[in-house]
Amino acid sequence: MAELVYPPVIGAARTLFKALDLKFDIAGTDHIPRRGGAVLVSNHIGYLDFVFAGLTARPAKRLVRFMAKESVFRHKVSGPLMRAMKHIPVDRGQGMHAYKHALTALRSGEIIGVFPEATISESFTLKNFKSGAARLAQEAGVPLLPVALWGTQRLWTKGHKRDLGRNHFPITIRVGEPMAADPAEQAEKITDRLRTRVQDLLEAAQRAYPVRPKDSEDTWWIPAHLGGTAPAAPGSLA
């Protein structure tokens, strides 16, 4: 079936990004397979992360179907768009339905996008990963694609107002090599390795980020362990 909604939405997003004069630094897109199923796994630091993570698949001419909380699909504007783009609603009380939906899509050759932290990290550090992405990859027999985003929190994130002005914000994205998900390995062990891979990519993205806070009031988007004023990660000593 022809994609009637997703490509125009991508076009609109690119027009917005150009209007905002965002500065993209994206590396590793050659790791996205040009055909076949895969589970794309990203950190989660802002409300627009699904848009930015999805951009990594465009050089391969692929579309990513993201798993997102069911409330997004109830919104009068985002709901119809999310359904038309074939994203997958996740009802936390009935998660198995979403899991089966994603599994069917993977087996049919789709790329499924997952944020294994489940919610936005307000510390901008990695939270614990849930094992669903690893289990999906195992059962579908597809690879995991680790992705790290940095800078997206400056546009719109939890606890802060949207900043969609022409601020020339840099957006740094790193895509890692595909990871196999051996059915014989425990999903929790695969998840631990996956989290380590995303952490490495996140640190690489942070090192490559071309700007630093302008002043003491512009440190909110920097994690506490890097000298910023973002909330300390739960369980940390910061």
Phi and psi in degrees as a GROMACS rama.xvg file:
@    title "Ramachandran Plot"
@    xaxis  label "Phi"
@    yaxis  label "Psi"
@TYPE xy
-64.5996  144.517  ALA-2
-86.1695  103.104  GLU-3
-93.2583  -20.3518  LEU-4
-111.35  -45.1905  VAL-5
-58.1788  -51.9858  TYR-6
-57.8603  -43.5663  PRO-7
-63.5599  -34.0008  PRO-8
-65.2014  -41.185  VAL-9
-61.9167  -42.4159  ILE-10
-61.1837  -40.6863  GLY-11
-65.9005  -39.4165  ALA-12
-63.6696  -42.2445  ALA-13
-64.519  -37.4377  ARG-14
-63.0441  -42.0653  THR-15
-63.0334  -44.4622  LEU-16
-62.356  -36.9904  PHE-17
-67.9162  -39.9757  LYS-18
-64.2742  -35.5552  ALA-19
-81.0512  -9.08577  LEU-20
56.6589  45.9182  ASP-21
-69.6305  143.473  LEU-22
-106.366  104.98  LYS-23
-91.3031  137.247  PHE-24
-129.75  98.7615  ASP-25
-118.78  124.814  ILE-26
-130.547  144.878  ALA-27
96.7588  8.32161  GLY-28
-64.4572  -17.283  THR-29
-67.8018  -12.0948  ASP-30
-79.9466  -12.0479  HIS-31
-76.777  122.245  ILE-32
-67.3268  143.731  PRO-33
-79.4306  -14.0053  ARG-34
-153.003  159.598  ARG-35
90.7183  161.025  GLY-36
-75.2022  155.504  GLY-37
-164.897  155.125  ALA-38
-108.766  111.1  VAL-39
-87.2172  125.053  LEU-40
-121.017  123.981  VAL-41
-129.809  153.829  SER-42
-68.9166  167.557  ASN-43
-136.787  105.317  HIS-44
-125.969  -3.95586  ILE-45
-156.454  163.017  GLY-46
-69.2136  -20.4317  TYR-47
-99.7927  13.7311  LEU-48
-60.5123  -33.8154  ASP-49
-64.842  -32.1074  PHE-50
-67.7458  -47.2224  VAL-51
-69.7162  -41.0038  PHE-52
-64.2979  -36.6417  ALA-53
-65.0751  -27.2716  GLY-54
-61.4149  -27.1596  LEU-55
-64.3102  -21.8547  THR-56
-90.7471  -8.73456  ALA-57
-66.9923  -38.818  ARG-58
-58.5629  -29.7174  PRO-59
-87.1396  3.62509  ALA-60
58.9878  41.75  LYS-61
-115.394  157.206  ARG-62
-116.107  141.817  LEU-63
-107.305  129.509  VAL-64
-97.7776  111.414  ARG-65
-90.2752  144.495  PHE-66
-88.0508  123.248  MET-67
-137.323  155.844  ALA-68
-61.0746  145.677  LYS-69
-61.4558  -27.8072  GLU-70
-62.778  -29.9194  SER-71
-62.8463  -32.3179  VAL-72
-79.2932  -12.2319  PHE-73
-89.7089  -13.5136  ARG-74
-67.568  140.245  HIS-75
-67.0195  -23.1162  LYS-76
-99.6869  -54.0121  VAL-77
-71.7459  -31.0546  SER-78
-55.8279  -57.0618  GLY-79
-59.4053  -37.0698  PRO-80
-66.9451  -45.0716  LEU-81
-61.1756  -42.0212  MET-82
-67.1899  -41.3951  ARG-83
-65.7466  -29.3159  ALA-84
-86.7588  2.59295  MET-85
65.5659  31.0536  LYS-86
-72.995  167.441  HIS-87
-116.518  117.359  ILE-88
-74.4685  139.682  PRO-89
-117.779  112.147  VAL-90
-94.3475  111.853  ASP-91
-61.8508  -19.8559  ARG-92
-82.8295  -18.036  GLY-93
-137.982  57.9491  GLN-94
-66.2538  -23.296  GLY-95
-64.3406  -31.8534  MET-96
-63.0384  -45.4057  HIS-97
-65.0698  -39.3219  ALA-98
-60.1244  -46.3797  TYR-99
-66.1525  -37.6828  LYS-100
-60.7905  -47.081  HIS-101
-64.6506  -39.4336  ALA-102
-63.1746  -42.3021  LEU-103
-62.4536  -42.4886  THR-104
-64.437  -42.0701  ALA-105
-61.7002  -43.7167  LEU-106
-67.663  -21.9168  ARG-107
-89.4909  2.1862  SER-108
100.649  11.7798  GLY-109
-83.9589  157.569  GLU-110
-96.408  124.554  ILE-111
-106.189  129.738  ILE-112
-97.3085  133.512  GLY-113
-133.765  137.909  VAL-114
-107.541  94.6442  PHE-115
-69.1743  -9.87187  PRO-116
-77.7905  -13.9345  GLU-117
75.8629  -38.4724  ALA-118
-133.584  165.388  THR-119
-63.2262  135.123  ILE-120
-84.2553  111.716  SER-121
-74.5195  -14.8682  GLU-122
-88.901  -9.4042  SER-123
63.9615  17.8105  PHE-124
-109.625  166.483  THR-125
-73.2995  129.549  LEU-126
-85.2864  178.822  LYS-127
-64.2296  144.973  ASN-128
-94.1049  136.706  PHE-129
-79.193  155.143  LYS-130
-89.1766  3.19816  SER-131
-59.5638  -39.2855  GLY-132
-62.8754  -43.8218  ALA-133
-63.8817  -42.0298  ALA-134
-66.0989  -37.8195  ARG-135
-61.8567  -46.7812  LEU-136
-63.3123  -40.446  ALA-137
-61.0581  -50.5988  GLN-138
-70.1159  -33.2143  GLU-139
-86.5599  -14.2655  ALA-140
70.9076  40.1554  GLY-141
-125.684  161.234  VAL-142
-80.2053  163.781  PRO-143
-99.712  137.386  LEU-144
-115.057  101.624  LEU-145
-76.4349  136.126  PRO-146
-135.964  142.003  VAL-147
-126.807  134.217  ALA-148
-112.603  142.92  LEU-149
-146.72  136.207  TRP-150
101.592  -18.0632  GLY-151
-67.8034  -24.5454  THR-152
-66.0828  -21.4938  GLN-153
-73.5735  -20.1668  ARG-154
-83.4956  -47.8007  LEU-155
-168.586  116.129  TRP-156
-146.582  173.469  THR-157
-65.06  131.285  LYS-158
85.2279  3.71504  GLY-159
-136.846  150.332  HIS-160
-70.9624  151.946  LYS-161
-60.8068  141.899  ARG-162
-129.383  84.9012  ASP-163
-107.792  32.6389  LEU-164
-83.69  174.506  GLY-165
-82.2927  75.6929  ARG-166
-102.27  0.0340063  ASN-167
60.3057  34.3423  HIS-168
-61.9198  134.33  PHE-169
-76.6937  144.957  PRO-170
-126.289  117.596  ILE-171
-110.403  129.268  THR-172
-132.794  134.089  ILE-173
-126.258  132.997  ARG-174
-114.658  128.165  VAL-175
-94.1107  172.511  GLY-176
-63.7849  147.161  GLU-177
-58.9895  143.693  PRO-178
-110.468  132.015  MET-179
-74.246  148.601  ALA-180
-121.585  85.8095  ALA-181
-66.0531  123.647  ASP-182
-59.4199  -21.688  PRO-183
-81.8107  -12.8928  ALA-184
-92.3589  147.147  GLU-185
-64.2325  135.694  GLN-186
-58.9945  -33.5061  ALA-187
-66.254  -36.2493  GLU-188
-70.346  -39.8047  LYS-189
-61.8113  -41.7353  ILE-190
-62.447  -39.5128  THR-191
-63.1413  -43.5884  ASP-192
-66.1972  -38.1317  ARG-193
-63.4697  -45.0451  LEU-194
-62.1384  -40.4913  ARG-195
-61.5204  -40.5928  THR-196
-65.2109  -43.861  ARG-197
-65.9367  -37.5683  VAL-198
-60.9829  -43.3961  GLN-199
-61.672  -42.7081  ASP-200
-66.1277  -38.9724  LEU-201
-63.3834  -44.0061  LEU-202
-64.4418  -36.8202  GLU-203
-65.185  -40.8368  ALA-204
-65.4306  -40.4368  ALA-205
-65.1679  -40.6197  GLN-206
-65.1455  -33.7842  ARG-207
-82.4871  -13.0059  ALA-208
-61.8426  128.207  TYR-209
-84.3472  -4.79389  PRO-210
-128.804  160.55  VAL-211
-123.709  166.986  ARG-212
-53.5488  142.526  PRO-213
-71.488  -37.0364  LYS-214
-159.254  -173.615  ASP-215
-66.0869  -20.5318  SER-216
-88.3382  -4.69145  GLU-217
-108.972  28.7079  ASP-218
-103.373  2.95105  THR-219
-63.7449  -26.6337  TRP-220
-91.0432  3.01402  TRP-221
-101.8  130.703  ILE-222
-59.4113  151.55  PRO-223
-58.9311  -38.008  ALA-224
-71.6149  -12.7218  HIS-225
-102.844  11.2824  LEU-226
95.2586  5.92182  GLY-227
-90.4093  -174.983  GLY-228
-113.1  16.5658  THR-229
-63.5103  152.486  ALA-230
-57.0173  141.843  PRO-231
-64.0337  145.504  ALA-232
-63.5722  141.463  ALA-233
-54.6585  132.004  PRO-234
87.7869  -6.59198  GLY-235
-81.7865  167.424  SER-236
-95.9995  0.709855  LEU-237
